[in-house]
Amino acid sequence: MIPQRLGLAAAHFAAFLFGLTGVLGALIDGTPTLITFGRALFAALTLALVAFFLRISITRNINRRTLRTLFMAGLSLTIHWVTFFIAIKTGGVALATLGFASFPAFITLLECLFLKDTIGKRESFLLLLVLLGLLLVTPSADPASASTIGLAWGVVSGFSFAVLAVINRKSAVNLDPVQVAFWQNLLVAALTLPFVFGDIGMLAPKDYGWMAVLGIFCTALSHYLFVFSLRALTARTTGLIIALEPVYAIVVAWILFAEEPTLRMVIGGALIITAAVFPKNTDSKH
């Protein structure tokens, strides 16, 4: 039995690493697609090593059906990461992260449309919170401003992540989490390689270093810590902690890039995060 304090520490560290994703995306001097490729490649290599040392077979239960599902999930993850890094480059870390944080609202809508779930008063209220939050964090009434465009790309990133979550839920593939993460990252690397093949050698050494940190720590390690924390905590508790990702991201961006959030952004972000930390299933175990 894993001690609860260790599970809490793992969950908070995972949330912090997830939050660093946007910060590292801003630091790396590369295109969103190239950053996505590097992140996925380093993560896939790391997860392959983790699977080897933990004696997890990466080919167990892999068949044509699971490969089809993994491909769709990998495609959704690719779109999610590319659009998120576009949002970072366009509107900054804070707006991109808050736009992405709207994904629980999209999950609710997609589950209603494709999984025939019903939207009750609670879910309707949370959707309203997300909408109000996005309106408040929108920095300009000009739809052509870089900040507004960055926020919009962040919302697109949140939508594509919601698609990924629904695919994973609907498929119910009987695979180890490390195995799923490995294949999805490998697919992301394969899907983006044709678009970055000529640019791989053009980055500065420091950019490769940040990319390695992004893939190894903010992707592979954070995913492992997230799964590890679920062995000691309920899914709800872990979800509440992971939902603090935008807070960590905004604080670090404030320190490093002087991206000081406005009062409207703080209030809007609080509404979005509030909606994110109150999922429908509040007491289920992972």
C-alpha positions as a printed Julia matrix, in Angstrom:
286×3 Matrix{Float64}:
   0.0    0.0     0.0
   1.46   3.35   -1.08
   1.31   6.02    1.69
  -1.18   8.8     0.99
   1.43  11.51    1.54
   3.62   9.95   -1.14
   0.63   9.82   -3.5
  -0.15  13.49   -2.83
   3.47  14.46   -3.48
   3.49  12.5    -6.74
   0.24  14.12   -7.92
   1.44  17.66   -7.14
   4.77  17.06   -8.84
   2.93  15.67  -11.88
   0.73  18.78  -11.99
   3.83  20.98  -11.75
   5.52  19.1   -14.61
   2.35  19.32  -16.72
   2.33  23.06  -16.03
   5.94  23.4   -17.19
   4.92  22.15  -20.64
   3.78  25.58  -21.75
   6.82  27.28  -20.25
   9.21  24.96  -22.1
   7.2   25.42  -25.28
   7.87  29.15  -24.98
  11.58  28.62  -24.31
  12.23  26.32  -27.29
  13.02  28.26  -30.46
  11.24  25.94  -32.87
   7.97  25.52  -34.7
   4.99  23.99  -32.84
   5.2   20.88  -35.03
   8.93  20.44  -34.39
   8.44  20.85  -30.63
   5.66  18.25  -30.76
   7.88  15.81  -32.66
  10.78  16.22  -30.23
   8.54  15.87  -27.2
   6.91  12.71  -28.52
  10.21  11.14  -29.62
  11.96  11.66  -26.28
   8.85  10.5   -24.42
   8.51   7.33  -26.52
  12.18   6.42  -26.0
  11.88   7.01  -22.26
   8.66   5.0   -21.98
  10.27   2.14  -23.92
  13.05   2.04  -21.31
  10.51   2.21  -18.48
   8.56  -0.68  -20.01
  11.77  -2.7   -20.34
  12.86  -2.2   -16.72
   9.34  -2.78  -15.37
   8.96  -5.81  -17.65
   5.88  -4.43  -19.36
   5.34  -5.86  -22.84
   4.65  -3.05  -25.31
   3.14  -5.51  -27.82
   0.81  -7.41  -25.46
  -2.86  -7.33  -26.58
  -1.94  -5.28  -29.65
  -4.1   -6.23  -32.65
  -5.68  -4.55  -35.63
  -8.55  -3.12  -33.56
  -6.31  -1.69  -30.85
  -3.94  -0.26  -33.44
  -6.85   1.52  -35.12
  -7.93   2.99  -31.8
  -4.38   3.95  -30.88
  -3.95   5.65  -34.27
  -7.06   7.79  -33.73
  -5.87   8.63  -30.22
  -2.38   9.45  -31.52
  -3.86  11.72  -34.19
  -5.94  13.55  -31.57
  -2.9   13.89  -29.32
  -0.88  15.28  -32.24
  -3.51  17.95  -32.95
  -3.75  18.71  -29.23
  -0.02  19.3   -28.82
   0.53  21.21  -32.07
  -2.4   23.58  -31.4
  -1.3   24.04  -27.78
   2.2   25.11  -28.84
   0.7   27.4   -31.49
  -1.32  28.98  -28.67
   1.84  29.35  -26.57
   3.77  31.02  -29.4
   0.86  33.3   -30.26
  -0.78  34.32  -27.02
   1.62  33.36  -24.24
   1.67  30.67  -21.57
  -1.16  31.92  -19.36
  -3.8   32.34  -22.07
  -2.86  29.11  -23.84
  -3.08  27.11  -20.62
  -6.39  28.64  -19.57
  -7.83  28.0   -23.02
  -6.76  24.37  -22.8
  -8.29  24.12  -19.3
 -11.73  24.34  -20.94
 -11.44  20.68  -22.01
 -13.81  19.27  -19.32
 -16.66  21.22  -20.9
 -15.9   19.66  -24.3
 -15.69  16.19  -22.75
 -19.19  16.68  -21.33
 -20.55  17.78  -24.71
 -18.83  14.98  -26.65
 -20.01  12.32  -24.2
 -23.53  13.63  -24.66
 -23.26  13.49  -28.46
 -21.39  10.21  -28.95
 -21.79   8.2   -25.75
 -25.42   9.2   -25.17
 -24.72  10.61  -21.71
 -27.2   13.15  -20.42
 -26.33  16.69  -19.36
 -27.93  17.51  -16.02
 -28.24  20.79  -14.15
 -24.8   20.3   -12.57
 -23.07  19.8   -15.92
 -24.98  22.73  -17.47
 -23.8   24.96  -14.63
 -20.19  23.88  -15.09
 -20.41  24.53  -18.84
 -21.68  28.02  -18.06
 -18.74  28.59  -15.71
 -16.3   27.67  -18.48
 -18.03  30.0   -20.95
 -17.99  32.91  -18.51
 -14.38  32.17  -17.63
 -13.31  32.23  -21.28
 -15.14  35.51  -21.84
 -13.34  37.05  -18.85
  -9.86  35.87  -19.81
 -10.25  37.12  -23.39
  -7.85  40.09  -23.26
  -9.18  42.06  -26.21
 -12.42  42.65  -28.05
 -10.43  42.55  -31.28
 -10.69  39.0   -32.68
  -7.56  39.63  -34.78
  -5.3   40.4   -31.78
  -2.5   37.95  -31.01
  -3.82  37.37  -27.48
  -7.32  36.49  -28.66
  -5.98  34.21  -31.39
  -3.7   32.51  -28.86
  -6.62  31.9   -26.51
  -8.66  30.49  -29.41
  -5.88  28.04  -30.28
  -5.79  27.05  -26.61
  -9.5   26.26  -26.76
  -8.93  24.18  -29.93
  -6.22  22.33  -28.01
  -8.68  21.67  -25.21
 -11.25  20.35  -27.67
  -8.78  17.95  -29.3
  -7.72  16.72  -25.85
 -11.4   16.09  -25.06
 -11.67  14.02  -28.25
  -8.66  12.01  -27.07
 -10.27  11.41  -23.67
 -13.55  10.25  -25.23
 -11.71   7.92  -27.64
  -9.86   6.35  -24.72
 -13.06   5.93  -22.73
 -15.08   4.52  -25.61
 -12.41   2.09  -26.71
 -11.77   0.63  -23.24
  -8.56  -0.95  -24.53
  -7.1   -3.48  -22.1
  -3.56  -2.1   -22.17
  -1.11  -0.99  -19.5
  -1.01   2.84  -19.12
   2.73   2.89  -19.88
   2.04   0.81  -22.99
  -0.71   3.17  -24.15
   1.48   6.22  -23.56
   4.36   4.64  -25.49
   2.29   3.85  -28.59
   0.53   7.2   -28.6
   3.8    9.11  -28.35
   5.38   6.92  -31.02
   2.44   7.66  -33.33
   2.73  11.4   -32.65
   6.42  11.28  -33.59
   5.62   9.32  -36.77
   2.78  11.66  -37.8
   4.86  14.83  -37.35
   8.16  13.55  -38.79
   7.28  14.26  -42.47
   6.6   17.91  -41.58
   9.84  18.53  -39.66
  12.36  16.29  -41.41
  14.23  19.22  -42.95
  14.19  21.3   -39.75
  15.51  18.77  -37.21
  19.15  19.83  -37.6
  18.44  23.57  -37.43
  17.84  23.9   -33.68
  20.43  25.21  -31.22
  21.86  22.69  -28.72
  19.94  24.3   -25.85
  16.67  23.74  -27.71
  17.41  20.02  -27.97
  18.09  20.04  -24.24
  14.78  21.72  -23.42
  13.03  19.34  -25.8
  14.54  16.39  -23.94
  13.31  17.83  -20.64
   9.87  18.31  -22.18
   9.67  14.73  -23.43
  11.36  12.91  -20.54
  10.11  14.84  -17.51
   6.96  16.74  -18.59
   5.58  13.82  -20.59
   6.98  10.42  -19.63
   7.72  11.09  -15.94
   4.59  13.17  -15.34
   2.41  10.44  -16.84
   4.07   7.82  -14.64
   3.64   9.99  -11.51
  -0.01  10.54  -12.39
  -0.64   6.79  -12.64
   1.46   6.2    -9.48
  -0.6    8.7    -7.46
  -3.82   6.89   -8.38
  -2.6    3.88   -6.41
  -2.84   5.89   -3.18
  -5.55   8.47   -3.94
  -9.05   8.48   -5.36
  -9.5    9.58   -8.97
 -11.32  12.68   -7.71
  -8.48  13.75   -5.41
  -5.89  13.23   -8.11
  -8.05  15.09  -10.62
  -8.39  18.06   -8.26
  -4.6   18.28   -7.97
  -3.9   17.85  -11.69
  -6.44  20.59  -12.41
  -4.02  22.99  -10.69
  -1.78  22.71  -13.78
  -2.78  26.18  -15.09
  -1.92  27.7   -11.7
   1.6   26.27  -11.78
   2.01  27.32  -15.42
   0.85  30.9   -14.82
   3.05  31.33  -11.72
   6.18  30.04  -13.49
   5.44  32.16  -16.6
   4.96  35.19  -14.34
   8.37  34.6   -12.76
  10.28  33.81  -15.99
   8.54  35.94  -18.63
   6.87  38.67  -16.53
   3.45  37.54  -17.84
   1.55  39.13  -14.97
  -2.11  38.03  -15.01
  -4.78  40.73  -14.88
  -7.64  40.66  -12.37
 -10.05  39.62  -15.14
  -7.74  36.76  -16.07
  -7.5   35.62  -12.45
 -11.29  35.62  -12.02
 -11.89  33.94  -15.38
  -9.19  31.37  -14.71
 -10.72  30.62  -11.31
 -14.09  29.92  -12.96
 -12.51  27.6   -15.56
 -10.46  25.72  -12.96
 -13.53  25.43  -10.7
 -15.39  23.73  -13.53
 -12.41  21.46  -14.18
 -12.18  20.2   -10.59
 -15.8   19.13  -10.3
 -16.22  16.2   -12.72
 -19.39  14.11  -12.93
 -17.91  11.01  -11.34
 -16.55  12.33   -8.07
 -15.81   9.27   -5.99
 -14.7    6.56   -8.38
 -11.43   4.71   -8.04
  -9.07   4.45  -11.0
